[in-house]
């Protein structure tokens, strides 16, 4: 099977499995797991933040971050296709007691001009703004990357308005690769950033939340409340360290494969995608001009050995990662062409 459903599907590499087997461990709730401690120090270094915490999932990292920056009864501003809004089971409401205020954008990328109009003060009528969330790369906008000056402008504006900015950087290493800068530069101005070890970086489990020491000290309490106090988690952190240190260097290959996929898909009759807009490892394409529904295309592709999901009733998503190579992409393109044109 060629699995293009997500970059979450990668299997741990032999080096990861060895490191997991040999990891030094301790009870992380007591702060005594040396491998987790090392991973948290590395994540803080790489992001240029004071501290970082290992969490089981990106959803938990985002949930904790929003809790850090808000009080019950406030609003969280984000783009209307944000993962936080559509794919995290209303955790903002459930855990933080806040409403998400979605802002429509053409390409998933918020600007200070759009955000500043939506900021609300405390009044007797409306929920005041609690914080701003930006997603980089933007998953459902096809792996879009925020411009660095756009992030800076948002963060400066937010700071002047007394608001924190959280970056859902599940794929921030892809953003850094695309912008040809270190991750620390991409996240320089945000208050907190969550990034996933288990997406493009290829670890089997885990995400990191980074911010100030004060943020991360409080985050430990929220992680425990959410049931994320893991014990000998060093076996997971060991794979995470390899993901963090060794895998960013190979993301350019995934990006090249995604661009290749997009330009071939663009040529298939009835399929619409702007290959020029693909700059990371996600390709979202529109199949509404074919005679088939995305879910049906997905089923037919599966029968041809290709896994590729529909994301709504018009669009499908292909995600490249280290378990698919150029030849796999070629086979997937051929299968898609057959399915949509027969
Ligand atoms: N994304 C998954 C699905 O949930 C859609 C995927 O296959 O892409 N932020 C962003 C931007 C994400 O893409 C994801 C996962 C998360 C957060 C949540 O991470 P997990 O799955 O670890 O909770």
Boltz pocket constraint, residues with backbone or C-beta under 6 A from the ligand:
constraints:
  - pocket:
      binder: B
      contacts: [[A, 5], [A, 6], [A, 7], [A, 8], [A, 56], [A, 57], [A, 58], [A, 59], [A, 60], [A, 62], [A, 83], [A, 84], [A, 87], [A, 135], [A, 137], [A, 139], [A, 168], [A, 170], [A, 171], [A, 196], [A, 198], [A, 207]]
      max_distance: 6.0
